[in-house]
Amino acid sequence: MRRSHDHLTPAGMSVCTNCGQVKKPHSVCEACGHYKGKSVLPAKQSTSNSEFTTEA
Ligand SMILES: [Zn+2]
């Protein structure tokens, strides 16, 4: 995962309010699956990957 310019938002891009990753405006963050402060990540992949726990 690259974290080059955390404080730089390219024109026409938005920043995820959850993880701070640059994302497309009005679209779900591809990094964490959040949109407008809500987790809208499709719960399809039910793997045993429990890295996405609530760590407040
Ligand atoms: Zn995010």
N, CA, C, O and the ligand as a Tripos MOL2 file, in Angstrom:
@<TRIPOS>MOLECULE
protein
  225   223    57     0     0
PROTEIN
NO_CHARGES

@<TRIPOS>ATOM
      1 N           0.8340   -1.2050    0.0000 N.3       1 MET1
      2 CA          0.0000    0.0000    0.0000 C.3       1 MET1
      3 C           0.8730    1.2610    0.0000 C.2       1 MET1
      4 O           1.7760    1.3930    0.8260 O.2       1 MET1
      5 N           0.6110    2.1470   -0.8890 N.am      2 ARG2
      6 CA          1.4370    3.3430   -0.9760 C.3       2 ARG2
      7 C           0.8220    4.5010   -0.2070 C.2       2 ARG2
      8 O          -0.3930    4.6970   -0.2180 O.2       2 ARG2
      9 N           1.6450    5.2330    0.4340 N.am      3 ARG3
     10 CA          1.1770    6.4340    1.1230 C.3       3 ARG3
     11 C           2.1030    7.5630    0.7650 C.2       3 ARG3
     12 O           2.9450    7.9590    1.5700 O.2       3 ARG3
     13 N           1.9600    8.0800   -0.4190 N.am      4 SER4
     14 CA          2.8920    9.0840   -0.8740 C.3       4 SER4
     15 C           2.5480   10.4700   -0.3400 C.2       4 SER4
     16 O           3.2970   11.0500    0.4460 O.2       4 SER4
     17 N           1.4240   10.9830   -0.7730 N.am      5 HIS5
     18 CA          1.0810   12.3520   -0.3870 C.3       5 HIS5
     19 C          -0.2000   12.3650    0.4280 C.2       5 HIS5
     20 O          -1.3020   12.5020   -0.1040 O.2       5 HIS5
     21 N          -0.0280   12.2230    1.7030 N.am      6 ASP6
     22 CA         -1.1930   12.1440    2.5750 C.3       6 ASP6
     23 C          -1.9560   13.4580    2.6440 C.2       6 ASP6
     24 O          -3.1700   13.4840    2.8440 O.2       6 ASP6
     25 N          -1.2220   14.5400    2.4760 N.am      7 HIS7
     26 CA         -1.8840   15.8310    2.6560 C.3       7 HIS7
     27 C          -2.0990   16.5370    1.3330 C.2       7 HIS7
     28 O          -2.2970   17.7510    1.2790 O.2       7 HIS7
     29 N          -2.0580   15.7760    0.2980 N.am      8 LEU8
     30 CA         -2.2420   16.3740   -1.0080 C.3       8 LEU8
     31 C          -3.4270   15.7240   -1.7030 C.2       8 LEU8
     32 O          -3.4520   14.5140   -1.9260 O.2       8 LEU8
     33 N          -4.3880   16.5370   -2.0340 N.am      9 THR9
     34 CA         -5.5440   16.0150   -2.7350 C.3       9 THR9
     35 C          -5.5380   16.5010   -4.1720 C.2       9 THR9
     36 O          -5.7370   17.6890   -4.4260 O.2       9 THR9
     37 N          -5.3210   15.6260   -5.0820 N.am     10 PRO10
     38 CA         -5.3450   15.9950   -6.4990 C.3      10 PRO10
     39 C          -6.6810   16.6050   -6.9010 C.2      10 PRO10
     40 O          -7.7170   16.3170   -6.3000 O.2      10 PRO10
     41 N          -6.6430   17.4350   -7.9060 N.am     11 ALA11
     42 CA         -7.8720   18.0790   -8.3610 C.3      11 ALA11
     43 C          -8.8750   17.0370   -8.8160 C.2      11 ALA11
     44 O          -8.5410   16.0960   -9.5370 O.2      11 ALA11
     45 N         -10.1010   17.2250   -8.3820 N.am     12 GLY12
     46 CA        -11.1420   16.2830   -8.7800 C.3      12 GLY12
     47 C         -11.1340   15.0210   -7.9580 C.2      12 GLY12
     48 O         -11.8190   14.0490   -8.2760 O.2      12 GLY12
     49 N         -10.3480   15.0440   -6.8900 N.am     13 MET13
     50 CA        -10.3110   13.8690   -6.0300 C.3      13 MET13
     51 C         -10.7820   14.2350   -4.6360 C.2      13 MET13
     52 O         -10.8360   15.4070   -4.2630 O.2      13 MET13
     53 N         -11.1130   13.2290   -3.8920 N.am     14 SER14
     54 CA        -11.5750   13.4550   -2.5370 C.3      14 SER14
     55 C         -10.7180   12.6570   -1.5710 C.2      14 SER14
     56 O          -9.9550   11.7790   -1.9730 O.2      14 SER14
     57 N         -10.8540   12.9680   -0.3160 N.am     15 VAL15
     58 CA        -10.0820   12.2420    0.6830 C.3      15 VAL15
     59 C         -11.0340   11.5050    1.6150 C.2      15 VAL15
     60 O         -12.0080   12.0740    2.1070 O.2      15 VAL15
     61 N         -10.7470   10.2780    1.8410 N.am     16 CYS16
     62 CA        -11.5780    9.4790    2.7300 C.3      16 CYS16
     63 C         -11.4940   10.0270    4.1420 C.2      16 CYS16
     64 O         -10.4060   10.2540    4.6700 O.2      16 CYS16
     65 N         -12.6470   10.2360    4.7440 N.am     17 THR17
     66 CA        -12.6680   10.7820    6.0980 C.3      17 THR17
     67 C         -12.3290    9.7190    7.1230 C.2      17 THR17
     68 O         -12.1160   10.0220    8.2970 O.2      17 THR17
     69 N         -12.2810    8.4920    6.6830 N.am     18 ASN18
     70 CA        -12.0140    7.3990    7.6080 C.3      18 ASN18
     71 C         -10.5260    7.0520    7.6570 C.2      18 ASN18
     72 O          -9.9370    6.9520    8.7340 O.2      18 ASN18
     73 N          -9.9390    6.8720    6.5000 N.am     19 CYS19
     74 CA         -8.5450    6.4470    6.4730 C.3      19 CYS19
     75 C          -7.6240    7.5000    5.8760 C.2      19 CYS19
     76 O          -6.4010    7.3810    5.9560 O.2      19 CYS19
     77 N          -8.2150    8.5390    5.2720 N.am     20 GLY20
     78 CA         -7.3950    9.6170    4.7430 C.3      20 GLY20
     79 C          -6.8300    9.3250    3.3690 C.2      20 GLY20
     80 O          -6.0270   10.0920    2.8380 O.2      20 GLY20
     81 N          -7.2490    8.2330    2.8100 N.am     21 GLN21
     82 CA         -6.7710    7.8600    1.4930 C.3      21 GLN21
     83 C          -7.4910    8.6780    0.4160 C.2      21 GLN21
     84 O          -8.6880    8.9470    0.5150 O.2      21 GLN21
     85 N          -6.7510    9.0540   -0.5870 N.am     22 VAL22
     86 CA         -7.3730    9.7800   -1.6920 C.3      22 VAL22
     87 C          -8.2780    8.8370   -2.4630 C.2      22 VAL22
     88 O          -7.9000    7.7160   -2.8020 O.2      22 VAL22
     89 N          -9.4670    9.3160   -2.7270 N.am     23 LYS23
     90 CA        -10.4220    8.4740   -3.4220 C.3      23 LYS23
     91 C         -11.2260    9.3120   -4.3830 C.2      23 LYS23
     92 O         -11.1230   10.5380   -4.3990 O.2      23 LYS23
     93 N         -12.0210    8.6440   -5.1780 N.am     24 LYS24
     94 CA        -12.8990    9.3670   -6.0760 C.3      24 LYS24
     95 C         -14.0320    9.9910   -5.2820 C.2      24 LYS24
     96 O         -14.5930    9.3620   -4.3850 O.2      24 LYS24
     97 N         -14.3670   11.2300   -5.6140 N.am     25 PRO25
     98 CA        -15.4620   11.8900   -4.9060 C.3      25 PRO25
     99 C         -16.7870   11.1860   -5.1290 C.2      25 PRO25
    100 O         -17.0400   10.6410   -6.2040 O.2      25 PRO25
    101 N         -17.6210   11.2020   -4.1190 N.am     26 HIS26
    102 CA        -18.9430   10.5920   -4.1980 C.3      26 HIS26
    103 C         -18.8680    9.1070   -4.5340 C.2      26 HIS26
    104 O         -19.7340    8.5650   -5.2210 O.2      26 HIS26
    105 N         -17.8340    8.4710   -4.0430 N.am     27 SER27
    106 CA        -17.7310    7.0360   -4.2610 C.3      27 SER27
    107 C         -17.1170    6.3860   -3.0260 C.2      27 SER27
    108 O         -16.4860    7.0430   -2.1980 O.2      27 SER27
    109 N         -17.3160    5.1180   -2.9340 N.am     28 VAL28
    110 CA        -16.8040    4.3990   -1.7800 C.3      28 VAL28
    111 C         -15.2780    4.3650   -1.8020 C.2      28 VAL28
    112 O         -14.6650    4.1730   -2.8520 O.2      28 VAL28
    113 N         -14.6890    4.5480   -0.6610 N.am     29 CYS29
    114 CA        -13.2440    4.4700   -0.5500 C.3      29 CYS29
    115 C         -12.8000    3.0470   -0.8650 C.2      29 CYS29
    116 O         -13.2720    2.0770   -0.2720 O.2      29 CYS29
    117 N         -11.8870    2.9560   -1.8070 N.am     30 GLU30
    118 CA        -11.4460    1.6210   -2.1970 C.3      30 GLU30
    119 C         -10.4590    1.0480   -1.2010 C.2      30 GLU30
    120 O         -10.1490   -0.1430   -1.2370 O.2      30 GLU30
    121 N          -9.9700    1.8880   -0.3200 N.am     31 ALA31
    122 CA         -8.9700    1.4340    0.6450 C.3      31 ALA31
    123 C          -9.6200    0.7840    1.8570 C.2      31 ALA31
    124 O          -9.1910   -0.2750    2.3160 O.2      31 ALA31
    125 N         -10.6660    1.4360    2.3700 N.am     32 CYS32
    126 CA        -11.2670    0.9170    3.6030 C.3      32 CYS32
    127 C         -12.7480    0.6070    3.4200 C.2      32 CYS32
    128 O         -13.3650   -0.0180    4.2820 O.2      32 CYS32
    129 N         -13.3140    1.0370    2.3100 N.am     33 GLY33
    130 CA        -14.7130    0.7140    2.0550 C.3      33 GLY33
    131 C         -15.6880    1.6190    2.7760 C.2      33 GLY33
    132 O         -16.8510    1.2640    2.9680 O.2      33 GLY33
    133 N         -15.2180    2.7800    3.1720 N.am     34 HIS34
    134 CA        -16.1040    3.7190    3.8590 C.3      34 HIS34
    135 C         -16.6130    4.7690    2.8930 C.2      34 HIS34
    136 O         -15.9480    5.1090    1.9140 O.2      34 HIS34
    137 N         -17.7760    5.2680    3.1720 N.am     35 TYR35
    138 CA        -18.3440    6.3500    2.3780 C.3      35 TYR35
    139 C         -19.1710    7.2520    3.2770 C.2      35 TYR35
    140 O         -20.1370    6.8160    3.9030 O.2      35 TYR35
    141 N         -18.7770    8.5120    3.3300 N.am     36 LYS36
    142 CA        -19.4660    9.4840    4.1830 C.3      36 LYS36
    143 C         -19.5430    9.0180    5.6240 C.2      36 LYS36
    144 O         -20.5770    9.1590    6.2760 O.2      36 LYS36
    145 N         -18.4570    8.4680    6.1130 N.am     37 GLY37
    146 CA        -18.3970    8.0880    7.5160 C.3      37 GLY37
    147 C         -19.0400    6.7570    7.8280 C.2      37 GLY37
    148 O         -19.0890    6.3260    8.9800 O.2      37 GLY37
    149 N         -19.5350    6.1090    6.7850 N.am     38 LYS38
    150 CA        -20.1710    4.8110    7.0300 C.3      38 LYS38
    151 C         -19.4200    3.7150    6.2970 C.2      38 LYS38
    152 O         -18.8780    3.9250    5.2120 O.2      38 LYS38
    153 N         -19.4020    2.5710    6.8980 N.am     39 SER39
    154 CA        -18.7570    1.4460    6.2460 C.3      39 SER39
    155 C         -19.7400    0.7920    5.3010 C.2      39 SER39
    156 O         -20.7020    0.1480    5.7210 O.2      39 SER39
    157 N         -19.4840    0.9680    4.0330 N.am     40 VAL40
    158 CA        -20.4030    0.4160    3.0520 C.3      40 VAL40
    159 C         -19.7280   -0.6790    2.2450 C.2      40 VAL40
    160 O         -20.1190   -0.9980    1.1220 O.2      40 VAL40
    161 N         -18.7170   -1.2300    2.8530 N.am     41 LEU41
    162 CA        -18.0110   -2.3090    2.1890 C.3      41 LEU41
    163 C         -18.9250   -3.5250    2.0620 C.2      41 LEU41
    164 O         -19.4680   -4.0150    3.0520 O.2      41 LEU41
    165 N         -19.0830   -3.9920    0.8600 N.am     42 PRO42
    166 CA        -19.9330   -5.1590    0.6580 C.3      42 PRO42
    167 C         -19.4170   -6.3620    1.4100 C.2      42 PRO42
    168 O         -18.2660   -6.7710    1.2520 O.2      42 PRO42
    169 N         -20.2780   -6.9190    2.2220 N.am     43 ALA43
    170 CA        -19.8700   -8.0530    3.0460 C.3      43 ALA43
    171 C         -20.0010   -9.3450    2.2700 C.2      43 ALA43
    172 O         -20.7770  -10.2340    2.6200 O.2      43 ALA43
    173 N         -19.2340   -9.4220    1.2270 N.am     44 LYS44
    174 CA        -19.3140  -10.6240    0.4100 C.3      44 LYS44
    175 C         -18.1820  -11.5880    0.7170 C.2      44 LYS44
    176 O         -18.3590  -12.8050    0.7750 O.2      44 LYS44
    177 N         -17.0020  -10.9910    0.9130 N.am     45 GLN45
    178 CA        -15.8560  -11.8450    1.1690 C.3      45 GLN45
    179 C         -15.8120  -12.2550    2.6350 C.2      45 GLN45
    180 O         -15.2770  -11.5380    3.4810 O.2      45 GLN45
    181 N         -16.3620  -13.3770    2.9060 N.am     46 SER46
    182 CA        -16.3800  -13.8570    4.2910 C.3      46 SER46
    183 C         -15.1880  -14.7550    4.5550 C.2      46 SER46
    184 O         -15.3280  -15.9360    4.8720 O.2      46 SER46
    185 N         -14.0240  -14.1680    4.4180 N.am     47 THR47
    186 CA        -12.8280  -14.9440    4.6880 C.3      47 THR47
    187 C         -12.4910  -14.8720    6.1690 C.2      47 THR47
    188 O         -13.1220  -14.1390    6.9320 O.2      47 THR47
    189 N         -11.5190  -15.6200    6.5470 N.am     48 SER48
    190 CA        -11.1310  -15.6220    7.9530 C.3      48 SER48
    191 C         -10.1100  -14.5260    8.2290 C.2      48 SER48
    192 O          -9.2820  -14.6340    9.1340 O.2      48 SER48
    193 N         -10.1900  -13.4720    7.4280 N.am     49 ASN49
    194 CA         -9.2810  -12.3730    7.6030 C.3      49 ASN49
    195 C          -9.8730  -11.3500    8.5510 C.2      49 ASN49
    196 O         -10.6280  -10.4750    8.1280 O.2      49 ASN49
    197 N          -9.5500  -11.4480    9.7910 N.am     50 SER50
    198 CA        -10.1480  -10.5840   10.7920 C.3      50 SER50
    199 C          -9.2460   -9.3970   11.1070 C.2      50 SER50
    200 O          -9.0540   -9.0350   12.2680 O.2      50 SER50
    201 N          -8.7080   -8.8130   10.0740 N.am     51 GLU51
    202 CA         -7.8610   -7.6440   10.3060 C.3      51 GLU51
    203 C          -8.7030   -6.3820   10.4110 C.2      51 GLU51
    204 O          -8.2410   -5.3510   10.9020 O.2      51 GLU51
    205 N          -9.9180   -6.4730    9.9540 N.am     52 PHE52
    206 CA        -10.7930   -5.3060    9.9740 C.3      52 PHE52
    207 C         -11.6640   -5.2790   11.2090 C.2      52 PHE52
    208 O         -12.8910   -5.2430   11.1190 O.2      52 PHE52
    209 N         -11.0400   -5.2980   12.3310 N.am     53 THR53
    210 CA        -11.7920   -5.2310   13.5660 C.3      53 THR53
    211 C         -11.9520   -3.7770   13.9920 C.2      53 THR53
    212 O         -11.2360   -2.8990   13.5110 O.2      53 THR53
    213 N         -12.8620   -3.5360   14.8650 N.am     54 THR54
    214 CA        -13.0760   -2.1740   15.3490 C.3      54 THR54
    215 C         -12.0020   -1.8080   16.3480 C.2      54 THR54
    216 O         -12.0010   -2.2620   17.4920 O.2      54 THR54
    217 N         -11.0890   -0.9740   15.8850 N.am     55 GLU55
    218 CA        -10.0170   -0.5790   16.7900 C.3      55 GLU55
    219 C         -10.1720    0.8750   17.2110 C.2      55 GLU55
    220 O          -9.2010    1.5410   17.5690 O.2      55 GLU55
    221 N         -11.3880    1.3470   17.1620 N.am     56 ALA56
    222 CA        -11.7170    2.7100   17.6040 C.3      56 ALA56
    223 C         -10.7050    3.7270   17.1560 C.2      56 ALA56
    224 O         -10.8480    4.9130   17.4520 O.2      56 ALA56
    225 ZN        -10.9400    4.9990    3.4160 Zn       57 ZN57
@<TRIPOS>BOND
     1     1     2 1
     2     2     3 1
     3     3     4 2
     4     3     5 am
     5     5     6 1
     6     6     7 1
     7     7     8 2
     8     7     9 am
     9     9    10 1
    10    10    11 1
    11    11    12 2
    12    11    13 am
    13    13    14 1
    14    14    15 1
    15    15    16 2
    16    15    17 am
    17    17    18 1
    18    18    19 1
    19    19    20 2
    20    19    21 am
    21    21    22 1
    22    22    23 1
    23    23    24 2
    24    23    25 am
    25    25    26 1
    26    26    27 1
    27    27    28 2
    28    27    29 am
    29    29    30 1
    30    30    31 1
    31    31    32 2
    32    31    33 am
    33    33    34 1
    34    34    35 1
    35    35    36 2
    36    35    37 am
    37    37    38 1
    38    38    39 1
    39    39    40 2
    40    39    41 am
    41    41    42 1
    42    42    43 1
    43    43    44 2
    44    43    45 am
    45    45    46 1
    46    46    47 1
    47    47    48 2
    48    47    49 am
    49    49    50 1
    50    50    51 1
    51    51    52 2
    52    51    53 am
    53    53    54 1
    54    54    55 1
    55    55    56 2
    56    55    57 am
    57    57    58 1
    58    58    59 1
    59    59    60 2
    60    59    61 am
    61    61    62 1
    62    62    63 1
    63    63    64 2
    64    63    65 am
    65    65    66 1
    66    66    67 1
    67    67    68 2
    68    67    69 am
    69    69    70 1
    70    70    71 1
    71    71    72 2
    72    71    73 am
    73    73    74 1
    74    74    75 1
    75    75    76 2
    76    75    77 am
    77    77    78 1
    78    78    79 1
    79    79    80 2
    80    79    81 am
    81    81    82 1
    82    82    83 1
    83    83    84 2
    84    83    85 am
    85    85    86 1
    86    86    87 1
    87    87    88 2
    88    87    89 am
    89    89    90 1
    90    90    91 1
    91    91    92 2
    92    91    93 am
    93    93    94 1
    94    94    95 1
    95    95    96 2
    96    95    97 am
    97    97    98 1
    98    98    99 1
    99    99   100 2
   100    99   101 am
   101   101   102 1
   102   102   103 1
   103   103   104 2
   104   103   105 am
   105   105   106 1
   106   106   107 1
   107   107   108 2
   108   107   109 am
   109   109   110 1
   110   110   111 1
   111   111   112 2
   112   111   113 am
   113   113   114 1
   114   114   115 1
   115   115   116 2
   116   115   117 am
   117   117   118 1
   118   118   119 1
   119   119   120 2
   120   119   121 am
   121   121   122 1
   122   122   123 1
   123   123   124 2
   124   123   125 am
   125   125   126 1
   126   126   127 1
   127   127   128 2
   128   127   129 am
   129   129   130 1
   130   130   131 1
   131   131   132 2
   132   131   133 am
   133   133   134 1
   134   134   135 1
   135   135   136 2
   136   135   137 am
   137   137   138 1
   138   138   139 1
   139   139   140 2
   140   139   141 am
   141   141   142 1
   142   142   143 1
   143   143   144 2
   144   143   145 am
   145   145   146 1
   146   146   147 1
   147   147   148 2
   148   147   149 am
   149   149   150 1
   150   150   151 1
   151   151   152 2
   152   151   153 am
   153   153   154 1
   154   154   155 1
   155   155   156 2
   156   155   157 am
   157   157   158 1
   158   158   159 1
   159   159   160 2
   160   159   161 am
   161   161   162 1
   162   162   163 1
   163   163   164 2
   164   163   165 am
   165   165   166 1
   166   166   167 1
   167   167   168 2
   168   167   169 am
   169   169   170 1
   170   170   171 1
   171   171   172 2
   172   171   173 am
   173   173   174 1
   174   174   175 1
   175   175   176 2
   176   175   177 am
   177   177   178 1
   178   178   179 1
   179   179   180 2
   180   179   181 am
   181   181   182 1
   182   182   183 1
   183   183   184 2
   184   183   185 am
   185   185   186 1
   186   186   187 1
   187   187   188 2
   188   187   189 am
   189   189   190 1
   190   190   191 1
   191   191   192 2
   192   191   193 am
   193   193   194 1
   194   194   195 1
   195   195   196 2
   196   195   197 am
   197   197   198 1
   198   198   199 1
   199   199   200 2
   200   199   201 am
   201   201   202 1
   202   202   203 1
   203   203   204 2
   204   203   205 am
   205   205   206 1
   206   206   207 1
   207   207   208 2
   208   207   209 am
   209   209   210 1
   210   210   211 1
   211   211   212 2
   212   211   213 am
   213   213   214 1
   214   214   215 1
   215   215   216 2
   216   215   217 am
   217   217   218 1
   218   218   219 1
   219   219   220 2
   220   219   221 am
   221   221   222 1
   222   222   223 1
   223   223   224 2
@<TRIPOS>SUBSTRUCTURE
     1 MET1         2 RESIDUE 1 A MET
     2 ARG2         6 RESIDUE 1 A ARG
     3 ARG3        10 RESIDUE 1 A ARG
     4 SER4        14 RESIDUE 1 A SER
     5 HIS5        18 RESIDUE 1 A HIS
     6 ASP6        22 RESIDUE 1 A ASP
     7 HIS7        26 RESIDUE 1 A HIS
     8 LEU8        30 RESIDUE 1 A LEU
     9 THR9        34 RESIDUE 1 A THR
    10 PRO10       38 RESIDUE 1 A PRO
    11 ALA11       42 RESIDUE 1 A ALA
    12 GLY12       46 RESIDUE 1 A GLY
    13 MET13       50 RESIDUE 1 A MET
    14 SER14       54 RESIDUE 1 A SER
    15 VAL15       58 RESIDUE 1 A VAL
    16 CYS16       62 RESIDUE 1 A CYS
    17 THR17       66 RESIDUE 1 A THR
    18 ASN18       70 RESIDUE 1 A ASN
    19 CYS19       74 RESIDUE 1 A CYS
    20 GLY20       78 RESIDUE 1 A GLY
    21 GLN21       82 RESIDUE 1 A GLN
    22 VAL22       86 RESIDUE 1 A VAL
    23 LYS23       90 RESIDUE 1 A LYS
    24 LYS24       94 RESIDUE 1 A LYS
    25 PRO25       98 RESIDUE 1 A PRO
    26 HIS26      102 RESIDUE 1 A HIS
    27 SER27      106 RESIDUE 1 A SER
    28 VAL28      110 RESIDUE 1 A VAL
    29 CYS29      114 RESIDUE 1 A CYS
    30 GLU30      118 RESIDUE 1 A GLU
    31 ALA31      122 RESIDUE 1 A ALA
    32 CYS32      126 RESIDUE 1 A CYS
    33 GLY33      130 RESIDUE 1 A GLY
    34 HIS34      134 RESIDUE 1 A HIS
    35 TYR35      138 RESIDUE 1 A TYR
    36 LYS36      142 RESIDUE 1 A LYS
    37 GLY37      146 RESIDUE 1 A GLY
    38 LYS38      150 RESIDUE 1 A LYS
    39 SER39      154 RESIDUE 1 A SER
    40 VAL40      158 RESIDUE 1 A VAL
    41 LEU41      162 RESIDUE 1 A LEU
    42 PRO42      166 RESIDUE 1 A PRO
    43 ALA43      170 RESIDUE 1 A ALA
    44 LYS44      174 RESIDUE 1 A LYS
    45 GLN45      178 RESIDUE 1 A GLN
    46 SER46      182 RESIDUE 1 A SER
    47 THR47      186 RESIDUE 1 A THR
    48 SER48      190 RESIDUE 1 A SER
    49 ASN49      194 RESIDUE 1 A ASN
    50 SER50      198 RESIDUE 1 A SER
    51 GLU51      202 RESIDUE 1 A GLU
    52 PHE52      206 RESIDUE 1 A PHE
    53 THR53      210 RESIDUE 1 A THR
    54 THR54      214 RESIDUE 1 A THR
    55 GLU55      218 RESIDUE 1 A GLU
    56 ALA56      222 RESIDUE 1 A ALA
    57 ZN57       225 GROUP 0 **** ****
